[in-house]
Amino acid sequence: MFVLAELKDNVRIGPDQFNLKLVDAVRDEIDRKLANKVVLLNVGLCIALKEIVSLKDSIILPGDGASHTEVLFRYVVFRPMVGSVITGKIRNCSREGVHVTLGFFDDILIPHAALQHPSRFDEAEQAWVWEYPLEDGAKHDLFMDVGEPIKFRVSREIFEETSPIGPPKTEGQSSQTASTSAAAAAAASAASKEVKAPYKIIGAINESGLGVLSWWDQQSKDDEEDEDGEDNAEYDDEDGEGACEE
């Protein structure tokens, strides 16, 4: 789930940090740039700096009072392998599927096609429901409620480049475009709703043992009770036969 990525960067250290040791200043700057951010070169979500491998000589460019140092370092990155099994918590449900969080990472989606079959979306509860088939042909509803621990398998990952949001318009610019303000507002609201995540994980629970943990915990308890009942019955039969032989 966590890997070490070896990265190289040209780190700029401002004059206000010259009082620090170069290694300490470089560490602070690398963490400021990368911590809790996604590197789009198919690296993953950066968590923390592990170690600095090498520092080259620092240079000062003309017209810039800061120093520039080429640094080779290793960074702890969150990037689970495809096929690995992870346990998280249900953040919310929508018609798109079940959204899962790990606490430090929220962009995990289990699409409705990858849920246990058959499943339906309950509009009143805003939750997906697995219609578990019983032996007598009836169905038992198993809800995927918010906050429930859920175990899923990573089926694929998506890296997507995101564009920065432009600066707000000034009053002069807004007055010149008053005729198109309604269309612009509609477009802005649509864009704000469709926020793209730079790194997204797609999961699946459509196999035995995956899904809400309480489903399988209850089943294992029932199986243990059935086994205990069978053992006790066999023991009583042996005692009865022994008594008859005597």
Secondary structure as UniProt FT lines:
FT   STRAND          2..13
FT   HELIX           15..17
FT   TURN            18..19
FT   HELIX           22..34
FT   TURN            35..36
FT   STRAND          38..39
FT   TURN            40..43
FT   STRAND          44..55
FT   STRAND          59..60
FT   TURN            62..63
FT   STRAND          67..78
FT   TURN            82..83
FT   STRAND          85..94
FT   TURN            95..96
FT   STRAND          97..101
FT   STRAND          108..111
FT   HELIX           112..114
FT   STRAND          119..122
FT   TURN            123..126
FT   STRAND          127..133
FT   TURN            135..136
FT   STRAND          139..144
FT   TURN            146..147
FT   STRAND          149..159
FT   HELIX           171..176
FT   HELIX           178..180
FT   HELIX           181..193
FT   STRAND          199..204
FT   TURN            208..209
FT   STRAND          211..212
FT   HELIX           213..245
//
